[in-house]
Amino acid sequence: MKKIFLFVLALSILGVSCTAKKSGITGTFTGLTNDTLWIRASVLNDEHQFENKGIDTVVVRDGKFFYEPQTYNLTELEIIPVENIERLPNGMFRHGPGARMVLLFFPGDHIRLDANNKNEIVDFQAKGNFYNEQLSKLNANVQDAYKQRNNAVKIIFDTSFTEDKTVYREQLREAMQVMNNNSLDYIRENPDEPLSAYLVASFQTLIESDKILQYSDSLGIEALNSVFGQILRKKIEYIREYKEREEKKGFAKKEMIGNPAPKFTLKDISGNDFSLSSLRGKYVVLDFWGSWCGWCLVDFPYFKEYYAGHPNEFEIVGIAFSDKMEQWRKVVLETYTLPWNNVFDENDIHEKYYVTSAPTYVLIDKEGAIMDFPMNYYDMVKQLNQLREKGQL
């Protein structure tokens, strides 16, 4: 009987020991008004790409939490307090760059995380592997820049389009520059570190493609041969293929300038046929967008204000593509009440204009010929203002 008792006791001790060494993230989180965290787990697959495996929800109790990633490989974890997330009218979500933490988890890791949230900015310290320790240090470097960025953005978007925002735009530019240089300085100072390859690969694939190509060339052999170097090589392969396709489309767009815009007839928001030819004799802006496009929604209030301030000078045709009709109707009729012509692209008209992203603008003259493909909303407004100054509107 005594032997049985000692055997059971030994098993109990072993069980406690195993529990204590359980892999995962043990953390504390202060400054929360909502006790829920969202954790997006992206697992490295056989194609050397991080594959999103969905979002887990973790509750912080008495300032503490534990999370065990169910992973078979290197996993990128994005941890975001729910209170830092804004739900957009199109059902999507967004948050500021300082509102989250990003950690790298290898199977079997024991990560200790201590975090604090204040005004939608997360400060954290992570221990358990070298990469997370460095990521938390990089995050600490830009806390002031996050604050400056958030304050400038709030003022810019909360004030009228007509007000002078030069000072706040400069503050935003300065903050973004500090945030940008934070990673670049680490890469320049540590070209052989695998984490440098991860940081380069973390730049936005298309928007910052030139930066990815530039800084990948500065990395050392150790960084390029690491698991993060493999991820980077895969991304570079995609970028080069994309650039080749876009170059061909760019040539096609240039050839379209000065020629008649491709004709189309699509259903408008009332279910009636709308033809581009009905606007002949007027300057026209085609706005290719989708309810899934956050930047499109951000521009709408400014677009409406500009349109209302220059009545009868030009027409706008909003063309929703790759979208869901019910979401399109809600944005047009309820969320933003867009006052111009709105049509739904069921016939892939956007492909005739070589549109691959949103928002994409096309400026058409009174004779129905394409004048230009403005790069963004501000470029489009600048061109309209120039036409007005010349007395052409």
TORSE-707288 format. One line per field, with one value per residue (C-alpha): residue number from 1; residue in one letter; x, y negated, z negated. Coordinates in steps of 0.5 Angstrom, whole numbers. Each point is the difference from the previous one (the first is absolute). Example, Ala and Ser with C-alpha at 12.3 -4.5 7.8 and 13.67 -1.06 7.14 Angstrom:
num: (1, 2)
residu: (A, S)
X: (25, 2)
Y: (9, -7)
Z: (-16, 2)
This chain:
num: (1, 2, 3, 4, 5, 6, 7, 8, 9, 10, 11, 12, 13, 14, 15, 16, 17, 18, 19, 20, 21, 22, 23, 24, 25, 26, 27, 28, 29, 30, 31, 32, 33, 34, 35, 36, 37, 38, 39, 40, 41, 42, 43, 44, 45, 46, 47, 48, 49, 50, 51, 52, 53, 54, 55, 56, 57, 58, 59, 60, 61, 62, 63, 64, 65, 66, 67, 68, 69, 70, 71, 72, 73, 74, 75, 76, 77, 78, 79, 80, 81, 82, 83, 84, 85, 86, 87, 88, 89, 90, 91, 92, 93, 94, 95, 96, 97, 98, 99, 100, 101, 102, 103, 104, 105, 106, 107, 108, 109, 110, 111, 112, 113, 114, 115, 116, 117, 118, 119, 120, 121, 122, 123, 124, 125, 126, 127, 128, 129, 130, 131, 132, 133, 134, 135, 136, 137, 138, 139, 140, 141, 142, 143, 144, 145, 146, 147, 148, 149, 150, 151, 152, 153, 154, 155, 156, 157, 158, 159, 160, 161, 162, 163, 164, 165, 166, 167, 168, 169, 170, 171, 172, 173, 174, 175, 176, 177, 178, 179, 180, 181, 182, 183, 184, 185, 186, 187, 188, 189, 190, 191, 192, 193, 194, 195, 196, 197, 198, 199, 200, 201, 202, 203, 204, 205, 206, 207, 208, 209, 210, 211, 212, 213, 214, 215, 216, 217, 218, 219, 220, 221, 222, 223, 224, 225, 226, 227, 228, 229, 230, 231, 232, 233, 234, 235, 236, 237, 238, 239, 240, 241, 242, 243, 244, 245, 246, 247, 248, 249, 250, 251, 252, 253, 254, 255, 256, 257, 258, 259, 260, 261, 262, 263, 264, 265, 266, 267, 268, 269, 270, 271, 272, 273, 274, 275, 276, 277, 278, 279, 280, 281, 282, 283, 284, 285, 286, 287, 288, 289, 290, 291, 292, 293, 294, 295, 296, 297, 298, 299, 300, 301, 302, 303, 304, 305, 306, 307, 308, 309, 310, 311, 312, 313, 314, 315, 316, 317, 318, 319, 320, 321, 322, 323, 324, 325, 326, 327, 328, 329, 330, 331, 332, 333, 334, 335, 336, 337, 338, 339, 340, 341, 342, 343, 344, 345, 346, 347, 348, 349, 350, 351, 352, 353, 354, 355, 356, 357, 358, 359, 360, 361, 362, 363, 364, 365, 366, 367, 368, 369, 370, 371, 372, 373, 374, 375, 376, 377, 378, 379, 380, 381, 382, 383, 384, 385, 386, 387, 388, 389, 390, 391, 392, 393)
residu: (M, K, K, I, F, L, F, V, L, A, L, S, I, L, G, V, S, C, T, A, K, K, S, G, I, T, G, T, F, T, G, L, T, N, D, T, L, W, I, R, A, S, V, L, N, D, E, H, Q, F, E, N, K, G, I, D, T, V, V, V, R, D, G, K, F, F, Y, E, P, Q, T, Y, N, L, T, E, L, E, I, I, P, V, E, N, I, E, R, L, P, N, G, M, F, R, H, G, P, G, A, R, M, V, L, L, F, F, P, G, D, H, I, R, L, D, A, N, N, K, N, E, I, V, D, F, Q, A, K, G, N, F, Y, N, E, Q, L, S, K, L, N, A, N, V, Q, D, A, Y, K, Q, R, N, N, A, V, K, I, I, F, D, T, S, F, T, E, D, K, T, V, Y, R, E, Q, L, R, E, A, M, Q, V, M, N, N, N, S, L, D, Y, I, R, E, N, P, D, E, P, L, S, A, Y, L, V, A, S, F, Q, T, L, I, E, S, D, K, I, L, Q, Y, S, D, S, L, G, I, E, A, L, N, S, V, F, G, Q, I, L, R, K, K, I, E, Y, I, R, E, Y, K, E, R, E, E, K, K, G, F, A, K, K, E, M, I, G, N, P, A, P, K, F, T, L, K, D, I, S, G, N, D, F, S, L, S, S, L, R, G, K, Y, V, V, L, D, F, W, G, S, W, C, G, W, C, L, V, D, F, P, Y, F, K, E, Y, Y, A, G, H, P, N, E, F, E, I, V, G, I, A, F, S, D, K, M, E, Q, W, R, K, V, V, L, E, T, Y, T, L, P, W, N, N, V, F, D, E, N, D, I, H, E, K, Y, Y, V, T, S, A, P, T, Y, V, L, I, D, K, E, G, A, I, M, D, F, P, M, N, Y, Y, D, M, V, K, Q, L, N, Q, L, R, E, K, G, Q, L)
X: (0, 6, 3, -6, -1, 7, -1, -6, 3, 6, -5, -3, 6, 2, -7, 1, 7, -2, -6, 5, 4, -5, 1, -3, -1, -1, -1, -3, -4, -1, -4, -6, -7, -2, 3, 0, 6, -1, 6, 1, 5, 3, 4, 6, -2, 4, 0, 4, -6, -4, -7, -5, -3, -6, -1, 0, -3, 3, -3, 5, -2, 3, 5, 3, -1, 3, -1, 3, 1, -3, 6, 4, 5, 3, -6, -1, -5, -3, -3, -5, -5, -7, -1, 6, -4, -5, -5, -1, -7, 2, 0, 8, 5, 5, 5, 6, 7, 2, -7, 3, 6, 3, 4, 4, -2, 4, -3, 2, 1, -1, -2, 0, -4, -2, -4, -3, -6, -1, -4, 0, 8, 3, 7, 2, 6, 1, 5, 1, 4, 5, -5, -6, 5, 3, -8, -2, 7, -2, -7, 2, 4, -6, -5, 1, -1, -6, -3, 2, -3, -7, -1, 2, -5, -6, 1, 1, -7, -4, 1, -3, 3, 1, 4, 7, 3, 7, 3, -3, 2, 7, -1, -3, 6, 5, -3, 0, 7, 2, -4, 3, 7, -1, 0, 5, 5, 0, 1, 6, 3, -1, 0, 2, -6, -5, -5, 2, -2, -7, -1, 2, -5, -5, -1, -6, 1, -3, 0, 8, 2, 6, 2, 0, 4, 5, 1, 0, 7, 3, -1, 5, 1, -3, -6, -1, 1, -5, -7, -2, 5, -4, -7, 4, 2, -7, -3, 5, -2, -7, 2, 4, -5, -5, 4, 1, -8, -1, 5, -4, -6, 3, 2, -7, -3, 5, -3, -7, 2, -3, -5, -7, -2, -2, -8, -4, -7, -1, -6, 0, -3, -7, 1, -1, 5, 6, 4, 7, -2, -6, 5, 3, 2, 2, 6, 0, 3, 0, 1, 1, -1, -3, -3, 6, 5, 1, 4, -6, -5, 5, 0, -7, -2, 6, -3, -7, 2, 4, -5, -6, 5, 1, -7, -2, 8, 1, -3, 2, -2, 2, 1, 0, 4, 2, -6, -6, -6, -4, 7, 0, -7, 1, 6, -3, -7, 1, 7, 3, -7, 5, -4, 3, -1, 2, 0, 2, 5, -3, 3, 7, 1, 6, 4, -1, 3, 6, -3, 3, 0, -5, -1, 2, -2, -1, -1, -4, 0, -7, 1, 1, 7, 5, 4, 3, 1, 1, 4, -5, -5, 4, 3, -7, -2, 6, -1, -7, 2, 5, -6, -4, 6, 0, -7, -1, -5)
Y: (0, -5, 2, -2, -6, -2, 1, -4, -6, 1, -1, -6, -3, 2, -3, -7, 0, 1, -5, -5, 1, -1, -4, -6, -7, -2, -8, -6, -5, -7, -6, 4, -2, 6, 6, 4, 1, 2, 4, 2, 6, 0, 7, 1, 5, 4, -6, -4, -5, -2, 3, -3, 5, -4, -4, 2, -3, -1, -3, -3, 1, -4, -3, 7, 5, 6, 2, 7, -1, 7, 0, 4, -5, -7, -4, -8, -2, -7, -2, -5, -3, 0, -7, -2, 2, -4, 3, -3, -1, 6, 5, 0, -2, -5, -3, -4, 2, 0, 3, 8, 4, 5, 6, 6, 7, 6, 7, 1, -7, -3, -8, -4, -7, -6, -5, -7, -3, -8, -4, 6, 1, 6, 0, 7, 4, 7, 5, 8, -1, -5, -2, -2, -4, -4, -1, -3, -5, -2, -2, -3, -5, -3, -1, -7, 0, 4, -5, -6, 4, 2, -7, -3, 5, -2, -7, 1, 4, -4, -6, -3, 1, -7, -2, 0, 6, -1, 0, 7, 3, -2, 3, 6, 1, -1, 5, 5, -1, 1, 7, 2, -2, 4, 7, -3, -2, 7, 4, -5, 1, 8, 2, 8, 0, 5, -5, -5, 4, 1, -8, -1, 6, -4, -6, -1, 5, -5, -7, 1, 5, -5, 0, 8, 1, -6, 3, 7, -1, -3, 6, 5, 8, 2, -5, 3, 7, 0, 2, -8, 0, 5, -4, -6, 4, 2, -7, -3, 6, -3, -7, 1, 4, -6, -5, 3, 1, -7, -3, 3, -3, -7, 0, 2, -6, -5, 2, -1, -7, -5, 6, 1, 3, 7, 0, 4, 0, 3, 0, -6, -1, 0, 6, -4, 0, -5, -1, -4, -3, -4, -5, -2, -7, 0, 1, 7, 3, 8, 2, 8, 2, 5, 1, 4, -6, -4, -6, 0, -1, -5, -5, 0, -6, -4, 2, -2, -7, -1, 2, -4, -6, 0, 2, 1, 0, 7, 7, 6, 7, 5, 7, 5, 6, 7, -2, 3, -4, 0, -3, -5, -2, -1, -5, -4, -1, 0, 0, -6, -2, -1, -5, 2, 5, 7, 6, 8, 3, 7, 0, -1, -7, -1, 5, -5, -5, 4, -1, 4, -4, -5, -5, -1, -7, -1, -7, -1, -6, -3, 4, 6, 1, 2, -5, 3, 5, -4, 4, -2, -4, -7, 1, 1, -7, -3, 1, -2, -7, -1, 1, -5, -5, 1, -1, 6, 3)
Z: (0, -2, 7, 4, -4, 2, 7, 0, -3, 5, 6, -4, 0, 7, 2, -4, 3, 7, -1, -2, 6, 5, 6, 2, -2, -7, -1, -4, 3, -3, 2, 3, 0, 4, -3, 7, 5, 7, 2, 8, 1, 7, 0, 5, 6, 4, 5, -4, -1, -7, 1, -4, -5, -2, -7, -7, -6, -6, -7, -5, -7, -6, 5, 2, 6, 3, 8, 3, 7, 4, 5, 3, 3, -1, -1, 0, -5, 0, -7, 0, -6, 3, -3, 5, 7, 4, 3, 7, 4, 5, -6, 0, -5, -1, -6, 0, 1, -8, -2, 0, -1, 5, -3, 3, -3, 1, -2, -7, -2, -7, 1, -6, 2, -4, 4, -1, 4, 0, 5, 5, -1, -2, -4, -1, -2, 2, -2, 2, 6, 3, 6, -5, -4, 6, 2, -7, 0, 7, -2, -6, 5, 3, -5, 0, 8, -1, -4, 4, 6, -3, -2, 7, 3, -5, 2, 7, 1, -5, 3, 6, 7, 1, -6, 0, -3, 3, -8, -1, 6, -1, -7, 3, 5, -5, -5, 6, 2, -7, 0, 7, -2, -6, 4, 5, -5, -3, 7, 2, -7, 0, 7, -2, -5, 2, -3, 5, 5, -3, -1, 8, 1, -4, 4, 4, 6, 5, -3, -2, 5, 2, -7, -1, 7, -3, -7, 2, 4, -6, -4, -2, 1, -7, 1, 7, -2, -6, 0, 0, 7, 3, -2, 3, 7, 1, -1, 5, 5, 0, 0, 6, 4, -2, 2, 7, 0, -2, 5, 6, -3, -1, 8, 1, -4, 3, 7, -2, -2, 6, 2, -1, -7, 1, 0, -5, -2, -8, -5, -4, -7, 2, 4, 7, 5, 0, 6, 0, 7, -4, -3, 7, 0, -8, -3, -4, -6, 0, -7, 0, -7, -5, -7, -2, 2, -7, 4, 4, -6, -3, 7, 0, -5, 4, 7, -2, -3, 6, 5, -4, 1, 7, 3, 7, 2, 1, -2, -4, 2, -6, 3, -6, 2, -3, -5, -3, 2, -7, -3, 6, 0, -8, 1, 6, -3, -8, -2, 4, 5, 6, 4, 7, 5, -3, 4, -2, 5, 1, 7, -2, 3, -5, 4, 7, -4, -3, -7, -5, -7, -3, 0, 7, 4, 7, 3, 6, 5, 3, 6, -4, 1, -6, -2, -6, -6, -6, -5, -6, -2, -1, 6, 4, -4, 2, 7, 0, -3, 5, 5, -4, 0, 8, 1, 2, -5)
